């Protein structure tokens, strides 16, 4: 469904011929290049088709599946006070939600990348911690991770910075990570009770007031301060909502375009209306996200290391028997070094 103008009696439902999207003024301006400063606000809904559950969908959402941890409220697992009292539920959950490099970004992620490639993206605000925005190629210059990431961690007491490798090793061994000071260590994802990253506040003050278009995708807009961002947009600036339903915090305006339904499907329709379908397909096909056979890379490195050692041993033996000239010795040394370096990568 396409929802159009908002009248005193409520929203007016418009008929949905496919050409409607292409004829909408917002899309026409975007296609002509008249819209130059696009701000995107995305939630967990854009990652669902990648196999990552959202938080609140009945039956499949992450909160619905936290009952096994015996929490009074599912939100407790992401609450700082609760984490201090009992870090085990989050430690166990972190293994399940830790970003997987083999998960492919979705059409919605690549749509944002397309906006960037066309020079139209002012900023992409993501509430997600799955890392798929970066995996899609969206540059750090345009990316704001409103709820942080698993890229590093810190001590909740002394605030000491902790490396990602340290965190990952403890979490995947089902061990509670602790700082040398004895304090608990958590990833740099934002818990309830913590402030959002400074970059979020610094960028959002400007972006949502000085933009040409705001696109909201896959978000329930239930958690502040992100929930109020669409309301910061001046009344004359149009917005596009791509969502399964209209959030309570999003009151459609006359200039808005609201596309309800599956996020990827509606994005693909919008991309087609913009004439970018071929580019989206190219991004999707060329993305290097195909899973490797487990252990394959490690097996190849081991084989190369063994090969280098065998060749070196044979060369030493041959030199002892008949002798090698300086050019042959240099050649063997260079070849062995090259194979060894490849094996170590």
C-alpha positions in Angstrom: 0.0 0.0 0.0 1.0 3.6 -0.6 -0.2 6.1 1.9 -0.5 9.6 0.7 -1.7 12.8 2.1 -2.8 13.2 5.7 -6.2 14.9 6.1 -8.1 16.0 9.2 -10.0 12.8 9.3 -6.8 10.7 9.2 -4.6 9.3 6.5 -6.1 8.8 3.0 -5.4 5.5 1.4 -4.5 5.9 -2.3 -4.8 3.3 -5.0 -1.7 1.4 -5.8 -0.8 1.2 -9.5 2.9 0.5 -9.7 3.5 3.7 -11.5 2.4 5.7 -8.5 5.8 5.4 -6.8 7.6 6.7 -9.9 5.2 9.6 -10.2 5.5 10.7 -6.6 7.1 14.1 -6.3 9.7 12.9 -3.8 10.9 10.1 -6.1 10.9 12.5 -9.1 13.1 15.0 -7.3 15.4 12.2 -6.2 15.7 10.8 -9.7 16.4 14.2 -11.2 19.1 14.9 -8.6 17.3 17.8 -7.1 17.5 16.1 -3.7 21.2 16.2 -2.7 21.2 15.7 1.1 19.5 12.5 2.1 19.5 11.2 5.7 18.6 7.6 6.3 17.4 6.2 9.6 17.3 2.4 9.8 16.3 -0.2 12.3 16.4 -4.0 12.8 13.8 -4.5 10.0 16.4 -4.0 7.3 18.4 -7.0 8.5 15.6 -9.5 8.9 15.9 -10.9 5.4 19.6 -11.6 6.2 18.5 -14.0 8.9 19.0 -11.6 11.8 15.8 -11.3 14.0 14.5 -8.0 15.0 13.7 -7.2 18.6 9.9 -7.0 18.9 8.2 -9.2 16.3 5.9 -11.6 18.1 7.2 -15.2 17.9 10.4 -14.4 16.1 11.8 -11.3 17.7 14.9 -11.4 19.8 13.0 -10.4 23.0 10.5 -13.2 22.4 13.4 -15.7 22.5 15.0 -14.5 25.7 12.6 -16.5 28.0 15.3 -19.2 28.3 17.4 -16.8 30.4 14.7 -16.4 33.0 14.5 -12.7 32.8 11.6 -10.8 34.3 11.7 -8.4 31.4 13.5 -9.2 28.1 15.0 -5.7 28.0 16.9 -6.5 31.2 19.6 -8.3 29.2 20.6 -4.9 27.7 20.3 -2.9 30.9 23.5 -1.7 32.5 22.2 -2.1 36.1 21.1 -5.7 35.4 24.4 -6.5 33.7 26.3 -5.3 36.8 24.2 -7.7 39.0 24.2 -10.7 36.6 26.4 -10.6 33.5 25.7 -14.2 32.5 22.5 -13.7 30.4 24.3 -11.1 28.2 27.5 -13.1 28.0 25.5 -16.1 26.7 23.4 -14.0 24.4 26.4 -12.2 22.9 27.6 -15.4 21.2 24.3 -15.6 19.4 24.2 -11.9 18.2 27.9 -11.5 17.6 28.3 -10.2 14.0 29.0 -12.9 11.5 31.2 -11.9 8.6 29.5 -14.5 6.4 26.0 -12.9 6.6 25.3 -10.9 3.5 23.8 -7.4 3.6 20.3 -6.9 2.2 18.8 -4.9 -0.6 18.0 -2.2 1.9 21.7 -1.9 3.0 22.8 -1.8 -0.7 20.2 0.9 -1.4 21.9 3.2 1.2 25.2 2.4 -0.5 23.7 3.4 -3.8 22.6 6.7 -2.4 26.2 7.2 -1.3 27.6 6.3 -4.7 25.3 8.8 -6.3 26.6 11.5 -4.0 23.2 11.9 -2.3 23.8 10.5 1.1 24.4 13.0 3.9 24.2 10.5 6.7 23.1 6.9 7.5 21.9 6.4 11.1 21.7 2.7 12.0 20.2 1.4 15.2 21.7 -2.0 14.4 24.8 -3.7 15.9 25.1 -6.4 13.2 27.8 -4.7 11.2 26.0 -5.1 7.8 26.0 -1.4 7.1 29.8 -1.4 6.9 29.8 -4.8 5.1 27.7 -3.2 2.4 30.4 -0.7 1.8 28.9 2.4 3.5 31.8 4.6 4.5 32.5 5.5 8.1 32.2 9.2 7.1 28.5 8.8 6.4 27.8 6.1 9.0 26.5 6.8 12.5 26.1 3.7 14.7 23.6 5.0 17.1 23.7 2.0 19.4 27.4 1.3 19.1 29.0 -1.9 17.8 31.0 -5.0 18.7 34.2 -3.4 17.3 35.7 -2.9 20.7 34.7 -2.8 24.4 35.3 -1.1 27.7 35.3 -1.6 31.4 32.0 -0.5 33.0 33.9 0.7 36.0 37.2 2.4 35.0 36.2 2.9 31.3 39.4 1.3 30.1 39.3 0.4 26.4 39.3 -3.3 25.6 40.1 -4.9 22.3 37.6 -6.8 20.3 39.8 -10.0 20.3 39.9 -10.0 24.1 36.1 -9.7 24.3 35.4 -12.3 21.6 37.7 -14.9 23.2 36.0 -14.6 26.5 32.4 -14.5 25.1 32.9 -17.6 22.9 34.5 -19.5 25.8 31.4 -18.6 27.8 33.5 -16.7 30.2 32.7 -13.3 31.9 35.2 -10.8 30.6 36.8 -8.7 33.3 39.2 -5.7 33.3 42.5 -5.9 35.1 40.8 -3.6 37.7 38.3 -6.3 38.3 35.4 -4.5 36.6 33.1 -6.1 34.1 33.8 -5.6 30.4 31.2 -5.3 27.7 31.2 -4.5 24.0 30.7 -0.9 22.9 27.1 -1.4 22.2 24.7 1.0 24.0 22.8 -0.5 26.9 19.7 1.1 28.5 21.1 3.5 31.1 24.1 4.5 28.9 24.6 7.6 26.7 24.6 7.2 23.0 27.9 7.8 21.2 29.0 11.5 21.0 29.0 11.2 17.2 25.3 10.5 17.3 24.5 13.7 19.1 27.0 15.9 17.2 25.7 14.8 13.8 21.9 14.6 14.5 21.8 18.2 15.7 22.5 19.3 12.2 21.5 16.5 9.9 17.8 16.3 10.6 17.3 20.1 10.3 19.4 20.7 7.2 18.5 18.0 4.8 16.4 17.5 1.6 14.9 14.1 2.4 14.7 11.7 5.3 14.2 7.9 4.7 13.1 5.7 7.6 13.4 2.0 7.1 12.6 -1.0 9.2 12.2 0.7 12.5 9.5 0.8 15.2 10.7 4.2 16.5 10.0 3.1 20.1 13.3 3.9 21.8 14.4 7.4 22.5 16.3 9.5 21.5 16.2 7.9 18.0 12.4 7.7 18.1 12.0 11.5 17.9 14.5 12.1 15.1 11.8 12.1 12.3 9.9 14.8 14.1 12.9 17.1 14.1 12.6 17.3 10.3 11.2 20.7 9.2 7.6 20.5 7.9 8.5 21.3 4.4 11.1 18.5 4.1 9.6 15.2 2.7 10.1 11.8 4.3 9.9 8.3 3.0 8.8 5.5 5.4 9.5 1.9 4.4 8.1 -0.3 7.1 5.6 -3.0 7.9 3.4 -0.5 9.7 3.3 3.1 10.5 5.0 3.7 13.9 3.1 5.8 16.5 6.0 8.3 16.5 5.7 8.8 12.7 2.8 11.0 11.8 2.6 11.1 8.0 2.6 14.6 6.4 1.2 15.6 3.1 4.6 15.5 1.3 5.6 12.1 2.7 5.7 8.8 0.8 4.8 5.8 3.0 5.5 2.3 1.6 4.1 -0.4 3.8 5.2 -4.1 3.5 8.3 -6.2 3.3 11.3 -3.9 3.5 13.4 -5.4 0.7 10.5 -5.6 -1.6 9.5 -2.0 -1.2 13.1 -0.9 -1.5 13.4 -2.8 -4.8 10.3 -1.0 -6.1 11.7 2.3 -5.1 15.1 1.5 -6.7 13.3 0.5 -9.9 11.4 3.8 -9.9 14.7 5.6 -9.6 16.2 3.6 -12.5 18.9 2.0 -10.3 17.9 -1.7 -10.5 21.0 -2.7 -12.6 23.3 -1.0 -10.1 21.5 -2.7 -7.1 21.9 -6.1 -8.8 25.5 -5.4 -9.5 26.2 -4.6 -5.8 24.3 -7.7 -4.7 26.1 -10.1 -7.1 29.6 -8.6 -6.6 29.5 -8.5 -2.8 32.1 -10.8 -1.3 30.0 -12.3 1.4 29.9 -15.9 0.2 30.6 -18.3 3.2 33.8 -20.2 3.1 34.0 -23.9 3.9 34.8 -23.9 7.7 38.5 -24.4 8.2 39.4 -24.1 4.5 41.5 -21.0 4.9 43.4 -22.4 7.8 44.0 -25.7 5.9 45.5 -23.8 3.0 47.8 -21.8 5.2 49.0 -25.0 6.9 49.6 -26.7 3.6 51.7 -23.8 2.2 53.7 -23.6 5.4 54.5 -27.3 5.1 55.4 -27.0 1.5 57.8 -24.1 2.2 59.5 -26.2 4.9 59.9 -29.2 2.7 61.4 -27.2 -0.2 63.8 -25.6 2.2 64.9 -28.9 3.6 65.4 -30.4 0.2 67.5 -27.4 -0.9 69.7 -27.7 2.2 70.2 -31.4 1.5 71.0 -30.8 -2.2 73.5 -28.1 -1.3 75.2 -30.5 1.1 75.5 -33.2 -1.7 76.5 -31.3 -4.8 76.5 -27.6 -3.7 74.4 -24.8 -5.1 75.6 -21.6 -6.7 74.8 -18.2 -5.2 72.0 -17.6 -7.7 70.3 -20.9 -6.9 70.6 -20.2 -3.2 69.0 -16.8 -3.6 66.2 -18.2 -5.7 65.4 -20.9 -3.1 65.5 -18.3 -0.3 63.2 -15.9 -2.1 60.7 -18.6 -3.1 60.6 -20.0 0.4 60.1 -16.5 1.9 57.3 -15.8 -0.6 55.4 -19.0 0.2 55.9 -18.5 3.9 54.5 -14.9 3.7 51.4 -16.1 1.9 50.9 -18.8 4.4 51.1 -16.3 7.2 48.4 -14.0 5.8 
